[in-house]
Amino acid sequence: MHVVSIDKHAINEMPRVTFPGRIHIIDAVSQVKSAVNALRTSSIVGFDTETRPCFKRGERHSVALLQLSSETDAFLFRLNKTGIPAPLQQFLEDSTCMKVGLSTTDDFHQLARVSDFHPAGFVELQQLVKQYQVTDQSLQKIYAILFQQKISKGQQLTNWEAPQLTDAQQRYAAIDAWACLRIYHYLASGNFIPEQSPYWHELVTVE
């Protein structure tokens, strides 16, 4: 049996991904409707969330940031400041608006603690890549396999509830949502042939 997978050492040698578009910070309820209207002009958008990390036993935080990105614009919704206003909730529940993300079930559980909503129109990348013999499940590894570029995870454990997000945090958050969209488009285009990938190899099992 052959699979497509990559190790961390190979990723570390790759050039870093940069976000090519515009980043919009949505930190007031009054900004949400126009942001959602802009997203609705895209046939499909990338999706992700960020939560302040917990460093103490028993500590728990709600989702602080929800990212939705088209190919050119990433919208970072600061849920710790706005909650999930009606226009955003309706977008997340709209089955005609396609959203693509990774490990979305975890995101849904977290978001349900902020607002009771019923997500629809989502594509789960972890399921999609299995159709292409890709066994890796992390966004960083999947992106590296397809594009030979590294998504830096340096900002992952920063404070997503900070009064102001740093430029590095904004870029990181935008890339995570945008990368999901780029992966989807590349696979849907038919350009990825598993057998032609440099990371195609025989799966070795230990008896």
N, C-alpha and C positions, 0 to 999 in steps of 0.2 A: 504494500500500500504506500502510495506517495502522498505527501502533503506539502503545503507551503508554510514555512515558519522561519523566524529570524531570531538571532540571539542579541543580547544587549551590546556585546562587543562590536558587532557590525554596525549597530545604530550609532554608537558613540563616535564612529569615524565619519559620519555623514554631516553635510552642511545643515545648519539650522533653518527651519521654516520661518518665513516672515509673512505677516498678514498684508496683503496688497490693497485692502480696501479702506473704507472710512469707518470709524468707530463712533457710535452715538451712545452717550450715557443717559439713561432714563431714570431720573431719581425723584420725579414728581408725578403725581397722578395725572395732572393736566397734560403731560407729555405723552401719555400712553396711547391714546386713540390715534394720533397722527403717526406714531411709530408703527402701530399695528396695521394701519392703512397702507403704509409704505411696504410692509412685509407681504401684504396680500397681493401685491403686484407681481410677486415671484411665484412660479408654479410649485416650487419646493424650497424649503429653507433648512439650514442646519440648526440643531438644538443641543443645548447642554445647560448644566447648572453648576453653581459653586456654593459650598457651605463652609463657614468658618470651622477650622479644624479643632478637635477636642484633644486636650493634653492632660486632662484630669479624669480619673475614674468617675463614672456616673454623669459626666458633663454631656450636654446635648445642645446642639444649636439648630435653628431652622434654616432653610435655604435662604441665602443672602442675595444670590444673583442668578438670574435666568438669562441665557444668551440665545438669541435667534439671529441667524445670519443668512443673507443672500450671497451671491457671488461677489458683490461689490460693497455691501454695507452690513456691519454687525451692530445689533442693538443690544445693549447691556441693561437689563431691567433690574434695578436695585430693590428687590422685594423686601429687604429689611426696612426700607423707607416707604414703599408704596403698597405693600401687600400684593394681591393679584386682582387688579381692577377688572371690571366686567369686560371691556374690550379685549384684554389679554386672555382672560378665561375663555371667552367665546372663541378666540383664535385657537387655543389649545384643544378645544372640544370640537372644532370644525373638521369633519372628515374629508371635506373637499380641499382643505389646505394641508398639503403634505409637509410633514416635519420628519427629518431623519436625525437619529441620535444613536448613542452607544450606551449600553447598560441602562436603558430608559426605565426599566421597572424600578430600579433603585431611585431614580429621579422622581418617578410618580409617587412612591411611598413618602418621600421627603416633602414633595409639594402638597400632598394631601393633608399634611399637618398645618399648612398655611391656609388652604382653602379646599372645600369639598368640591372637586371637579372630576369630570369623566373624560380622560384624554382620548382623542380619536385622530386618525389620519397620520399615525406615526409608523415609521420604518425603523426596525431595529438592525443596526449594522452587524451585531454579533451573530445574528441569524443569517443575514445576507451573505457574509463572507464565507460561511460554511459551504455554500453552493460552488465556491471557487477553490475548494480544498485548503483554504486558509484556516489554520488551527489556532493561531494567536487571537486573543480577545481584547487586548488593550488598544486604545486609539493610537498610541505612539508606535506600536509594532505594526499595526495594519497600515498606517500611513507610510512607514518606512519601507515596507514591502512593495507598495505600489509606486512610491515616488522617490525612494532613496534620499529622503530628507528626514531630519530629526525634529520632532516636536519637543521643545524643552519643557520639563516639568518643574522648573525651579521655583515657580510662583504658587504651586499647588497648595502648600501648607501655610500660606500667608493669611492675614486677617481680612476676610471678605466683607466684614462689617465696619471697616475703617471709615472715618468721616469722608475721606477722599480716596478713590482708587488710584494707585500709582500708574504711570504709563506702562510699566512692565506688567502689572496685573491686568490692565485693559487689553494689552496685546495678547497675553496668554489666554484670557477668557474669549476673546474674539476668535483666535486661532482654533480653539477646541470646537466651537460650533461650526465655523467655516470649513474645517478639515473634514467633518462628518459629511457635509454637502459635497465637497470635492471627491471624496471616496465614492460616494453614491453615484455621482455623475460618471466617474471613470469606469466603474464596474458596469453601469447601465449602457455605456457606449460600446461595450464588447471589446475594448482594447486590451483588457487584461486576460492573457492566456496563461493559466497556471503552469502548464508544462514548459513555457518559455521563461518563467521567472527564474532569476538567479538563486532564489531561495526554495526552489522545488527540489525535494530530496525524499529518499525512502525513509519511511517511519521505522525506526528501530525500537523494538519492544524487548523488554527484559523478561525472560521466562522465570 
